[in-house]
Each structure stands twice: as C-alpha cells, then as structure tokens.
C-alpha cells in the first residue's frame, strides 16, 4: 500500500474521531467502522497507520494525554520555586480544567474514567506512564506542606482526598448542574471549586 493513498490529515482525523468516540462510548463500544465513518476514511487507513484497533487506542490515549497536558500543564503556570500552597492550587486548577473542560482537553479525562470502570489491557501502562508521575508530583507538594515527618500513609490519604474532591465534580457534573443550576465547566466556576478545595485542605 502506498503512502500516497492517504492525505496528510488522515492520521489526525483518525485520532480525533477515535478520541471523541472512545471518550463517549469506551474502547469496547467504539468500533473501527464507527471511527472510519466519523473520520471519513476507509478501514485500510487505520490498518496502515496503526495496525489495528488496540494499537490505535494506545495512540489515542497518548495523543490526548499530551494534548491535555500542553493546554493545562500540571502546575498551570505556577513556577517550581513558588510557595507550596500556590503549587497545590495550580495542580488542583490544572486537574479540574482537564476534566471539566467542554472540549478536547477533557477527552483524556473521560478516557481515564472509562478505564477505571472498564479497564483494558493498557490500564497498567496508563497508570504507570501517565497517572503515577502526576500523583508523585502531588505527593511531593503535600509532603512539603504538611512536613516530611508525617507518615507516608497520611500523605497518600491526603492526595486521594484532593483527587477525590476533584473527581466528584466530574462524575456528578449533571447532578450538580441540575441541582444548583450552575455550569461547573465554566472557567469562573472551576476557579471557585479550586478555591473551595484549597480552603478545605
């Protein structure tokens, strides 16, 4: 098969279609046919560029993780020399924007949520390659705030508490918006949520 059969945007269209569908339907609910229809390509294009559905899914996770991190870096512009409290707020804001954004930056968060409830063969690699570095960053910030003398278990629980509060708004977005008539994906609402979580800790 010759490369000329595919235009330069084919790969990008496949990644976008697969990312959108996988975030919405999960890996198992997304078929190659659906991806091809959405991207406007034939099945041979996916085989040519990625080899198969599993390889494509792995690339989708990598691509949209990098996309989200580029738009919302882990500390969201807060310098490494800033106060630890400022770094923590930057981390919380970054996470909230990555999971509550209405557009493409939230696709990886949705993909991760799918992996948590419907894990695929890539789950362990995803945790080690993408999630653990962010957790380690958060743990180092928390440790410096509460003191290195605190037991590792206490630091772990504090990190889980912070992440849990952020994820509550993701998993219960419709409930919160219906109950309080507030669009929690709006930037000013995300900032308020970040301030609340910071105040809570």
C-alpha positions in Angstrom: 0.0 0.0 0.0 1.4 3.4 -1.0 1.5 6.3 1.4 0.1 8.5 -1.4 -3.3 6.8 -0.9 -3.7 8.9 2.3 -3.6 12.6 2.6 -1.5 14.3 5.3 -4.6 14.9 7.5 -5.8 11.3 7.6 -3.9 10.4 10.8 -5.2 13.5 12.6 -8.7 12.8 11.5 -8.5 9.2 12.8 -7.0 10.3 16.2 -9.8 12.9 16.6 -12.6 10.6 15.6 -11.2 7.8 17.8 -10.7 10.1 20.7 -14.2 11.6 20.6 -15.9 8.2 20.2 -13.8 6.4 22.8 -14.4 9.1 25.3 -18.1 8.8 24.7 -18.5 5.1 24.3 -15.4 3.5 25.7 -13.0 1.1 24.0 -15.4 -1.7 23.7 -18.3 0.4 22.5 -16.2 2.0 19.8 -15.8 0.1 16.6 -13.4 0.5 13.8 -16.3 1.1 11.4 -17.6 4.0 13.6 -14.2 5.6 13.7 -13.8 5.3 9.9 -17.2 6.8 9.3 -16.6 9.7 11.7 -13.1 10.3 10.2 -14.2 9.9 6.6 -11.6 7.2 5.9 -11.7 3.5 4.9 -10.6 0.7 7.2 -7.3 0.2 5.4 -6.2 3.7 6.6 -6.4 2.5 10.2 -4.5 -0.7 9.4 -1.9 1.3 7.5 -1.3 3.9 10.2 -1.8 1.9 13.4 -2.1 -1.8 12.6 -5.4 -2.3 14.4 -7.9 -1.1 17.0 -5.8 -1.8 20.1 -2.7 0.0 18.7 -4.9 2.9 17.7 -6.4 3.1 21.1 -3.0 3.2 22.7 -2.0 6.0 20.4 -5.3 7.8 21.2 -4.6 7.8 24.9 -1.0 9.0 24.4 -2.1 11.8 22.0 -5.0 13.2 24.0 -3.0 13.0 27.3 -0.2 15.1 25.7 -2.9 17.5 24.2 -4.4 18.0 27.7 -1.1 18.5 29.4 0.0 21.0 26.8 -3.1 23.1 27.4 -3.2 22.6 31.1 0.3 21.8 32.5 0.4 20.0 35.9 1.0 23.3 37.8 -0.8 25.5 35.3 2.0 28.1 35.0 3.0 28.2 38.7 6.7 28.1 39.0 8.6 25.3 40.8 10.0 27.9 43.1 6.6 29.2 44.2 5.2 28.6 47.6 3.9 25.0 48.0 0.4 26.2 48.6 0.5 28.0 45.3 1.8 24.9 43.6 -1.0 22.9 45.2 -3.6 25.3 43.9 -2.0 25.2 40.4 -2.2 21.4 40.5 -5.9 21.4 41.5 -6.8 24.0 38.9 -5.0 22.1 36.2 -6.7 18.8 37.1 -10.2 20.5 37.3 -9.7 22.2 33.9 -8.5 19.0 32.3 -11.6 17.0 33.5 -14.3 19.7 33.3 -13.3 21.5 30.1 -16.1 21.1 27.5 -13.8 20.5 24.6 -10.9 18.2 23.5 -8.7 18.8 26.6 -11.2 16.8 28.6 -11.2 13.8 26.3 -8.2 12.1 28.2 -10.0 12.6 31.5 -13.1 10.9 30.0 -10.9 8.1 28.6 -9.3 7.6 32.1 -12.7 7.5 33.7 -13.7 4.8 31.2 -10.5 2.9 32.0 -11.3 3.0 35.7 -14.7 1.3 35.2 -14.0 -0.7 32.1 -10.2 -1.4 32.2 -8.5 -2.6 29.0 -5.1 -4.3 28.5 -3.5 -0.9 28.5 -4.7 0.1 32.0 -1.5 -0.8 33.9 0.7 1.0 31.4 -1.6 4.0 31.6 -1.4 4.2 35.4 2.4 3.9 35.4 3.1 6.1 32.4 0.6 8.9 32.9 -1.1 8.8 36.3 1.8 7.9 38.6 4.0 10.9 37.6 1.2 13.3 38.4 0.4 11.5 41.7 4.1 11.7 42.6 4.1 15.4 41.9 1.1 15.9 44.1 2.5 13.8 46.9 5.8 15.8 46.9 3.8 19.0 47.2 1.6 17.7 50.0 4.6 16.3 51.9 6.3 19.7 51.8 3.2 21.4 53.0 2.4 19.1 56.0 6.0 18.1 56.8 8.2 15.1 56.0 7.8 13.7 59.5 4.2 12.8 58.6 3.7 9.1 57.8 3.6 8.1 54.2 0.1 6.7 54.7 -1.2 10.2 55.8 0.3 11.8 52.7 -1.3 9.1 50.5 -4.7 9.7 52.0 -4.4 13.5 51.7 -3.6 13.0 47.9 -6.6 10.7 47.5 -8.8 13.2 49.3 -7.7 16.0 47.0 -8.2 13.9 43.8 -11.5 12.6 45.1 -12.9 16.0 45.6 -11.9 17.0 42.0 -13.3 13.8 40.5 -16.6 14.3 42.4 -17.4 17.2 40.1 -16.5 15.2 37.0 -18.6 12.1 37.9 -21.5 14.2 39.2 -21.5 17.1 36.8 -25.0 16.7 35.6 -26.4 16.3 39.1 -24.6 19.4 40.4 -25.6 21.5 37.4 -29.3 20.3 37.7 -29.4 20.8 41.5 -27.8 24.2 41.6 -28.3 25.5 38.1 -24.6 26.2 37.8 -22.4 25.4 34.8 -19.4 23.9 36.6 -17.5 23.7 33.3 -17.4 27.5 33.1 -13.9 28.9 33.9 -15.1 31.1 36.8 -16.9 28.1 38.4 -13.8 25.9 38.1 -11.8 28.7 39.8 -14.4 28.7 42.6 -14.3 25.0 43.0 -10.4 25.1 43.1 -10.6 27.8 45.8 -13.0 25.7 47.9 -10.8 22.6 47.7 -7.8 24.6 48.6 -9.7 26.1 51.6 -10.8 22.7 52.7 -7.3 21.5 53.0 
